[in-house]
Amino acid sequence: MTNVCAQGNPDGYNIKHNYSDALKKSILFFEGQRSGELPSSQRLKWRKDSALHDGDDVGVNLVGGYYDAGDNVKFNFPMAFSTTMLAWSVIEFSKLMDTELKYALEAVRWGTDYLLKCTTNPDLIHVQVGDPYEDHKCWERPEDMDTPRTTYSIRKDMPGSEVAAEMAAAMAATSIVYKNIDPVYSAKLLKRAIMVFEFADKYRGSYSDSLKEWVCPFYCDYSGYQDELIWAAAWLHRASGKRFYWNYVMKPNGLYSGGGIFAEFGWDAKFAGINIFFSKMLMKGEEYYVDPFRSNANKFVCSILPESPSRSVEYSPGGLLFKPGGSNMQHSTALSFLLLIYARYLKHGSDIIHCGNNVSATSSRLIELARNQVDYILGSNPMKMSYMVGYGQKYPQRIHHRGSSLPSIDQHPNRIACSDGTPYYTTDESNRNPLIGAVIGGPDMNDVYADSRAQFVNSEPTTYINAPLVGLLAYFKARPVR
């Protein structure tokens, strides 16, 4: 594996970052990903209303939600995960967000308002809008879309436990966020989350089988649906306080296997998040909690720590965390978020994690490692380049994003048809509309970034890259380097 500096970024590109500015922009990004009728408070003015007839094919109003990345499809699996992570960020760090809290709350609610629309029927859950194959043939603004807006759904004979459970987790987490702000909305979300979880659990099966050709390879579930069911139960336990959900997690011969896959976390796999999540409760000393989670949370830390003998991730020469697959920054932000959360839990118990070979980690080391990843994203890297659009003096100009690269409605009122957008994709010119706050997939293993739309693995932004970053930035804004 690549050797990296264990104590921080290598010399030569350390920069003092404006976490407050980065936080503001990381949340603003979600306004650029909105689908549906935009509110008067919309701040990214180059985006306009889009997909106003979503759901017409099934007689349901499915207007709203988020486009997950640089295309115009609404995939509920990553959308729900992004919403869960935004909600978790607010739950943990709302007091540190100051004036940005208002916008963070709006970002969370934009997601759950849509998920509520998708789950009005207890026997039918809508999980995707838009034909991904036809959509990906076109380089066109969401405002101009003329590709099929087909609705894809799950039901008892075509199950999708992972996507339904993640939607339940998102609504349960958001019910916590809004409990004291809007109790009526909170109660509605919790009730719906319970209903959707019951559907996911009763009709078990993967949407990768039921809707295979439409969800794979885009957001195919490779880790199985069991982790999402446990993840949803975890959030429902926290939101409702009902011991039923704890018993669900821990029942003999149940879904929880002790967390054998302890190092994975993202839109597909929730294992590390489950272990970190429950570890907080264990530290509170509540009598009915046993400890199948803490040891796996510690193993997770040791799998990430650069100096650990059991490290399972790689690091670039400049210090960026790497895991196999595309959109690598999703791993940097999601895993760093968990490190920060666990560090804050550990602080209360003054615990030290032992990784073998006399390597140990305190909460301050975990926070330092998380900060290193955030700082790399913001510009403390060999290219001295921010990977957040609009932050810093040097950032990506040609991101893989249709709406950002094409002229806006204000600039070009006439429709731009499917193939007419291709020249804007192939040009070397900068994108017409900066998608402020977007964090892209990032550089390669050698810390090199080509800034090419065609290299979408590196240049495409996603909601699930940004969502965990919101919490990280809120924390570091309140605790900058002295």
C-alpha positions, 0 to 999 in steps of 0.5 A, a space after each residue: 500500500 502507498 505510504 503516507 504521512 501519519 501525522 498530517 499532510 506532507 509539507 509544501 501545501 498546508 493552507 489555512 481554510 475558510 471552513 465557514 465559506 466551504 460549509 455555506 457552499 457545500 449546502 448551496 450545492 443541493 439547490 443546484 440538484 433540485 428537481 421540480 418546482 423551485 421556491 422563490 428562495 432558490 439562490 442558484 438562479 441559473 437553475 429553473 423548474 424541471 420535471 414537473 410531470 414526474 409521476 404522471 405515468 402512474 397517476 401520482 405526484 412525484 415532482 421534487 427530490 434531487 438529481 443524484 449527480 450530473 444526469 437527470 434521473 432521480 434514483 431513490 437509493 442514493 437520494 435517501 442515503 444523502 438525505 439520511 446523512 444530511 439529517 445526521 449532520 444536522 442532528 450532530 452539528 446543528 448548534 455549530 451551523 449558525 446561519 447555515 442551519 436554515 439552509 441545511 434544514 431546507 436541504 433535508 426537507 427537500 429530500 423527505 418531502 419527496 420521499 413522502 410522495 413516493 410512499 403514500 401507498 402502503 403496498 407500493 413504493 416508487 423508487 426511481 423516476 427516469 429511464 437511465 439509458 435514454 437519459 444518459 444518451 442525451 446531454 441536455 438541461 433538466 429544464 429541457 428534458 424530453 427523455 422518458 420519465 418512467 416511474 419504477 416501483 416496488 411491491 410485495 411481489 417485486 420487493 426492494 428491501 434495501 431502497 425501502 429501508 433506506 427511505 425509512 431511515 431518511 424519514 426517521 432521521 429527519 423526524 428527529 431533526 424536526 421534532 422540536 421545529 415542526 412536531 406535526 411534520 416530525 410525527 408524519 415522517 416517523 409514522 411513514 418511516 415505520 410503515 415503509 420499514 414494515 413493508 421492507 421487512 415483510 417483503 424481503 428481497 433486493 431491488 437489484 433483482 426486481 428492477 435489475 435492468 433499470 437500477 444496475 449497474 447505476 445503483 445496483 446493491 452489491 452488499 445485500 439488503 440486510 444492512 439497510 434493514 438494520 440501519 433503518 431499525 437503528 434510526 427508528 429506535 433512536 427516533 421512536 425510543 421503542 425497544 422493539 427496534 433494538 430487539 429487531 437488531 439483536 434477535 437470535 439468528 437475526 440479520 445482525 451478524 456481528 458486523 463481519 463487514 466492518 469497514 464499509 460505509 456509503 449508499 450501498 453498505 451501512 455496516 460501519 455506520 451501524 457500528 458507530 451509530 450504536 457505539 454512542 448508546 453503549 457509552 451511555 451505559 443503558 442497561 439493555 445494551 450489550 456490546 457487539 458493536 464497539 469492537 467492530 467500530 474499533 476495527 473500522 478505525 484501524 482499517 482506516 488509520 494510515 499507520 495501522 497494521 490492519 489498514 485496508 484502504 490506500 492513500 495517495 502520496 498526497 494523503 487522500 484516502 482511496 477505495 476501489 470504485 468510482 467517485 472516490 471522494 464519497 469514501 473520503 467524506 463518508 468515512 471521515 464523517 464516521 471518524 469524526 462522529 466516533 471521535 466525539 463519542 470516544 471523548 466522553 469515555 477517554 478511550 484509546 483504540 489499539 490497532 496492534 504493533 504498538 499503534 493506538 489512536 485517541 479521539 484527537 488522532 481521528 479528528 486530525 485524520 478527518 481534518 486532513 481529508 477535508 483539507 485535501 478536498 479544499 486545496 491542501 494537496 499536491 495540485 494545490 487545487 480545491 475539489 469544491 467548485 467555487 471554493 478557493 482560487 483554483 477549482 474544477 472548471 469542466 465538471 461532468 454535469 449537464 445543467 452546469 455545462 450547458 447555457 442556462 435558460 436565462 442565457 439561451 431561452 430556446 430549448 436545447 435538444 438531446 443531441 444539440 447539447 453534445 458540443 457543450 460536452 466535448 468543448 474544452 471551454 469551462 462550464 457556463 454555470 458554476 455549480 457552487 459547492 459541488 465536490 467531484 469524484 476527485 484526482 487519481 491515485 497519484 494526486 493528478 486531476 485532468 479536469 475533463 468532463 469525459 472522465 466522469 469518474 473523476 469530474 462528476 459531483 454527487 449528493 452523497 459526496 457532499 452530504 457527509 461533508 456538511 457535518 464535517 465542515 460545520 465541526 471544523 468551522 467551529 474548531 479551526 486550527 489555531 
